[in-house]
Amino acid sequence: MQGHIQRRGGDSWRVSAYLGRDPTTGKKRYAQRTVRGTKREAQAVLARLVTEVNDGRYASAGALTVAELLERFFELKANQIEPGTLDGYRRVADYYVVPRIGTVKVAKLRAIDLDRLYATLLQSGGRGGRSLSPRTVRLSHVLLRQALAQAKRWGLLAVNPAEDATPPRDTYHEITPPSVEVVIRLLNGAMEADPDFGVYLRVLAVTGCRRGEALALRWRDLTLPEDGPGEVLISRSIALVGTEVVEKDTKTHQGRRLVLDAATVAVLHEHRGAWEEYAELAGTKVTEDSFLFSSSLDGTTPWRPDVATGRFARLCKELGIEGVRLHDLRHYVATSLAATGTPIATISSRLGHRDRATTLNIYSHSLPALDYAAAEVLGELLEDAEVDRGT
């Protein structure tokens, strides 16, 4: 493997190890480093660099920049991941990564460059120079790690520098779900001011489904007997990709069928009856394919996710309720069920998590009732054993 040293002036040297010719341009490619010190020190660096090249730790990425790599990565992923996920990746790239290291050559990117990026983002990466949360910085790291891993699979890199980088640890935020009293205030307030939105909130509060999953419900997904409990099939979701509303699979690409209590079934009967009256007055009708929550009288247009969130924020403001998000109704369902001793497997299934481990990871710090129950069981076992010995 060829290599040479070039003096740049004073005690500065450039060492270069030959990588071969670029398959696209045919130009010679080199792995290079700048050394400050004596010529002997430069020779030692060159020897190590040549060894690294011989070990396959360098490949020719040509003049490809980080911004160009990310764009190629997005083109590849366009048909492999959900549009909403891809849109999120693009926002991370546009807001945090490309403005800072977009022009850096991929072949010259090192773990230390990524660590400097993460430190800058933590300190002043937000709007107006505000700090970013560790979680947001970790999203930048995840994107870069995946894109650079793809570059390695393409043969553009021999090693992925992100694997040796040190992103900040994600901080844990205690989940504080709303109390049942707060949820009842929200439901009653919504039913008085906006009955359709009140029905939507009730569906969230009794199923634990995600915002977009409830928005994607059509009448054909419901089984509503005249009396008693019913069922709902959750198999789709409404998402916002850029400014476009799209219907897609659930987050885990799995459908689930949930039981609805009799009171909620009655509320849904009233909801459909009201919409059928509105539709008839407008010369149209509600069908089994109509959305439950629609911005058109025939139910063909679902609510936008951001509109639902905005309506919830206004409702909270009107009721004087602070610190509660729409997504917190999902946390309310999980913690309320756990407090009554509902098995984790049942809670996980209702929430639509891929497995029970996901539920435990999210709610392990917010389910004290389960730990109290465990303590009671263990204590009773010891007490029973002591009684047996005493008799």
C-alpha positions in Angstrom: 0.0 0.0 0.0 1.5 3.3 -1.1 2.0 6.3 1.2 3.9 9.5 1.3 4.7 12.6 3.5 4.5 16.2 2.4 5.8 19.1 4.4 3.4 22.0 4.6 5.7 24.4 6.4 7.3 24.7 9.8 6.4 21.6 11.8 3.3 20.8 9.9 3.1 17.7 7.7 0.5 16.0 5.5 0.6 12.2 5.5 -1.3 10.4 2.7 -2.1 6.7 2.2 -3.3 5.6 -1.3 -6.8 4.2 -1.4 -7.1 3.4 -5.1 -9.1 5.1 -7.8 -12.6 6.5 -7.4 -15.0 4.1 -9.2 -17.0 7.0 -10.5 -14.4 9.6 -11.5 -11.3 7.5 -11.9 -9.3 9.9 -9.8 -6.8 8.7 -7.2 -8.1 8.8 -3.7 -6.1 9.2 -0.5 -6.7 8.9 3.2 -5.0 12.0 4.7 -4.0 13.4 8.1 -2.2 16.5 9.2 0.5 16.1 11.8 2.2 18.8 13.8 5.7 17.8 15.0 8.8 16.3 13.7 9.2 14.3 10.5 9.8 11.1 12.6 6.4 11.7 14.2 4.8 12.2 10.8 6.4 8.9 9.6 4.9 7.1 12.6 1.4 8.5 11.8 1.8 7.5 8.2 2.8 3.9 9.2 -0.4 3.7 11.4 -2.5 5.2 8.6 -1.2 2.7 6.0 -1.9 -0.1 8.5 -5.5 1.1 8.9 -5.9 1.2 5.1 -4.5 -2.3 4.7 -7.0 -3.5 7.4 -9.9 -2.1 5.3 -10.8 0.7 7.7 -11.0 3.2 4.8 -13.1 3.2 1.7 -13.5 5.8 -1.0 -16.6 8.0 -0.5 -15.3 10.5 -3.1 -16.5 14.0 -2.6 -19.8 12.9 -1.1 -21.0 15.3 1.6 -23.1 14.6 4.7 -26.0 16.5 3.1 -25.7 14.4 -0.1 -25.5 11.1 1.8 -28.7 12.0 3.8 -30.6 12.8 0.6 -29.6 9.4 -0.9 -30.5 7.8 2.4 -34.0 9.4 2.3 -34.5 8.2 -1.3 -33.7 4.7 -0.2 -36.0 4.8 2.8 -38.9 6.4 1.0 -40.4 3.0 0.2 -39.3 1.3 3.4 -40.6 3.3 6.3 -43.8 5.2 7.1 -44.2 8.7 5.5 -44.5 10.3 8.9 -41.3 8.7 10.1 -39.5 9.8 6.9 -40.9 13.3 7.4 -39.5 13.4 10.9 -36.1 12.3 9.7 -36.1 15.1 7.2 -37.0 17.7 9.8 -34.1 16.5 12.0 -31.7 16.7 9.1 -32.9 20.1 8.0 -33.1 21.7 11.4 -30.1 20.3 13.2 -27.6 18.3 11.1 -27.3 19.8 7.6 -26.9 23.4 8.7 -23.9 22.4 10.8 -22.1 19.5 9.1 -23.9 19.2 5.8 -20.9 20.3 3.8 -18.4 18.0 5.6 -17.1 15.2 3.4 -18.4 11.8 4.5 -14.9 10.3 4.1 -13.5 12.8 6.5 -16.2 12.6 9.2 -14.9 11.3 12.5 -16.5 10.4 15.9 -15.0 13.5 17.4 -16.8 15.7 14.8 -20.1 14.1 15.8 -19.4 14.6 19.5 -18.7 18.2 18.8 -22.0 18.4 16.9 -23.9 16.9 19.8 -22.3 19.3 22.3 -23.3 22.3 20.1 -26.8 21.1 19.7 -27.2 20.6 23.4 -25.9 24.0 24.2 -27.5 26.1 21.4 -29.1 24.0 18.8 -32.7 25.2 19.2 -34.5 28.2 17.8 -32.9 31.5 18.8 -29.9 29.7 20.1 -31.8 27.9 22.9 -30.6 24.5 24.2 -31.9 21.3 22.9 -33.1 18.3 25.0 -30.9 15.2 25.1 -33.7 13.3 23.4 -33.7 15.6 20.4 -29.9 15.4 20.1 -30.2 11.6 20.3 -32.6 11.7 17.3 -29.9 13.5 15.3 -27.4 10.7 16.4 -29.9 8.0 15.4 -30.3 9.5 11.9 -26.6 9.9 11.3 -25.9 6.4 12.6 -28.4 4.8 10.2 -27.3 6.9 7.2 -23.6 6.2 7.8 -24.4 2.5 8.3 -26.0 2.6 4.9 -23.0 4.3 3.4 -20.9 1.4 4.8 -23.2 -1.1 3.2 -22.9 0.7 -0.1 -19.1 0.4 0.2 -18.5 4.1 0.7 -17.1 3.7 4.2 -15.1 1.0 5.9 -16.2 2.1 9.4 -19.2 4.0 10.8 -17.9 6.9 12.9 -21.3 7.2 14.6 -20.7 3.8 16.3 -17.8 5.4 18.2 -19.5 8.7 19.0 -21.0 9.5 22.4 -24.5 11.0 22.2 -26.1 12.3 25.4 -28.1 10.0 27.6 -31.8 10.3 27.2 -33.3 11.8 30.4 -36.2 10.2 32.0 -39.4 12.2 32.4 -41.9 11.1 35.0 -45.3 10.3 33.5 -48.0 12.3 35.3 -51.4 11.1 33.8 -54.5 13.2 34.6 -56.7 12.0 37.4 -60.1 10.5 36.8 -61.6 13.8 38.1 -59.7 15.8 35.5 -60.7 13.4 32.7 -64.4 13.7 33.7 -64.1 17.5 33.6 -62.7 17.3 30.1 -65.4 14.9 28.9 -68.2 16.9 30.4 -66.8 20.2 29.2 -66.3 18.9 25.7 -69.8 17.3 25.5 -71.3 20.7 26.5 -69.3 22.9 24.1 -68.6 20.4 21.2 -70.4 17.1 21.5 -68.5 15.5 18.5 -65.2 16.3 20.2 -66.6 15.0 23.5 -67.3 11.6 21.8 -63.8 11.6 20.4 -62.2 12.2 23.8 -64.4 9.4 25.3 -63.2 7.0 22.7 -59.6 7.8 23.6 -60.3 7.6 27.4 -61.9 4.1 27.2 -59.7 2.5 24.6 -56.2 4.0 25.2 -55.7 4.2 21.4 -53.5 6.8 19.8 -54.8 10.1 18.5 -54.5 9.1 14.8 -56.0 5.7 15.4 -59.2 7.2 16.7 -59.3 9.6 13.8 -59.1 6.7 11.4 -62.1 4.9 12.8 -65.0 4.2 10.3 -68.4 2.9 11.2 -67.6 -0.4 9.7 -64.9 -0.9 12.4 -67.6 -0.9 15.2 -69.9 -3.5 16.5 -72.6 -1.7 18.4 -75.4 -3.9 19.8 -78.6 -2.2 21.1 -77.7 -3.2 24.6 -74.6 -4.2 26.4 -70.9 -3.9 25.4 -69.6 -3.7 21.9 -66.3 -3.9 20.0 -64.0 -1.7 18.0 -61.4 -2.8 15.5 -58.3 -0.5 15.4 -56.4 -1.2 12.3 -55.5 2.2 10.7 -54.3 5.6 11.6 -54.5 9.1 10.3 -51.2 11.0 10.1 -50.0 14.4 8.9 -47.1 14.3 6.5 -46.0 17.8 5.7 -49.3 19.5 5.1 -51.0 16.3 3.6 -53.3 14.1 5.6 -52.7 10.4 4.9 -54.3 7.1 6.1 -51.8 4.4 7.1 -51.2 1.3 9.2 -51.0 1.6 13.0 -47.6 2.3 14.5 -46.9 -1.4 15.0 -48.5 -2.5 11.7 -50.9 -4.6 13.7 -54.6 -4.4 14.2 -56.4 -5.0 17.5 -60.0 -5.6 18.6 -61.1 -4.0 21.8 -64.3 -4.3 23.9 -66.3 -1.1 24.4 -68.4 -0.7 27.6 -72.2 -0.4 27.3 -72.2 3.4 28.2 -69.8 4.2 25.4 -71.8 2.1 23.0 -74.8 4.2 23.8 -72.9 7.4 23.3 -71.7 6.2 19.9 -75.3 5.3 18.9 -76.3 8.9 19.7 -73.3 10.2 17.8 -74.3 8.3 14.7 -77.9 9.3 14.9 -77.0 13.0 15.1 -74.8 12.7 12.1 -77.4 10.8 10.1 -79.8 13.7 10.7 -77.2 16.3 9.7 -76.4 14.3 6.5 -80.0 13.9 5.6 -80.7 17.6 5.9 -77.7 18.2 3.6 -79.0 15.7 1.0 -76.3 13.1 1.7 -76.0 10.1 4.1 -73.6 8.4 6.5 -72.4 5.0 5.3 -70.3 2.2 6.9 -67.3 3.7 5.2 -67.8 7.1 6.8 -65.3 8.3 9.4 -66.7 8.7 12.9 -65.0 12.0 13.2 -65.2 13.9 10.0 -65.1 17.5 8.7 -67.7 16.7 6.0 -71.3 15.7 6.5 -71.0 12.5 4.6 -68.0 11.4 6.7 -65.6 11.2 3.8 -62.9 13.5 5.2 -61.3 12.7 8.6 -60.3 15.3 11.1 -56.7 16.5 10.9 -54.5 15.3 13.8 -53.2 18.8 14.4 -56.7 20.2 14.5 -57.7 17.6 17.1 -54.7 18.6 19.3 -55.6 22.3 18.9 -59.2 21.7 19.9 -58.0 19.9 23.0 -55.6 22.7 23.9 -58.4 25.3 23.6 -60.7 23.0 25.7 -58.1 22.8 28.5 -57.7 26.6 28.4 -61.4 27.2 28.7 -61.7 24.8 31.6 -58.6 26.2 33.4 -56.8 22.8 33.2 -53.0 23.0 32.9 -50.3 20.5 32.1 -52.5 18.0 30.3 -51.9 16.9 26.7 -54.1 15.0 24.4 -51.7 12.1 24.5 -52.0 12.0 28.3 -55.4 10.3 28.0 -53.4 7.3 26.8 -51.3 7.4 29.9 -54.5 7.8 32.0 -55.8 4.5 30.5 -52.6 2.6 31.2 -52.1 3.8 34.8 -55.8 3.5 35.7 -55.9 -0.1 34.5 -52.7 -1.0 36.4 -54.1 0.6 39.5 -56.9 -1.9 39.5 -54.6 -4.9 39.1 -55.1 -5.4 35.4 -52.3 -7.7 34.0 -49.6 -5.9 32.0 -50.4 -8.2 29.0 -53.9 -6.9 28.9 -52.8 -3.3 29.2 -50.2 -3.8 26.5 -52.7 -5.3 24.1 -55.2 -2.5 24.7 -52.6 0.2 24.1 -51.4 -1.5 20.9 -47.7 -2.0 22.0 -45.7 -4.5 20.1 -44.9 -6.4 23.3 -45.2 -6.2 27.1 -41.6 -5.0 27.4 -42.6 -1.7 25.7 -45.4 -1.2 28.2 -43.1 -1.9 31.2 -40.3 0.4 29.8 -42.7 3.3 29.5 -44.8 2.9 32.7 -42.6 1.0 35.1 -42.0 4.2 37.2 -45.6 5.1 37.0 -47.3 2.0 38.2 -46.8 2.0 42.0 -50.0 0.0 42.5 -48.4 -3.1 41.0 -45.4 -2.8 43.4 -47.7 -2.4 46.3 -49.6 -5.5 45.3 -46.3 -7.4 45.0 -45.2 -6.3 48.4 -48.5 -7.4 49.9 -48.2 -10.9 48.2 -44.6 -11.3 49.4 -45.5 -10.2 52.9 -48.5 -12.5 53.1 -46.3 -15.5 52.0 -44.0 -14.9 54.9 -46.8 -14.4 57.4 -48.4 -17.6 56.3 -45.1 -19.5 56.7 -44.6 -18.1 60.2 -48.2 -19.1 61.2 -47.5 -22.6 59.9 -44.4 -22.9 62.0 -46.1 -21.6 65.0 -48.8 -24.2 64.8 
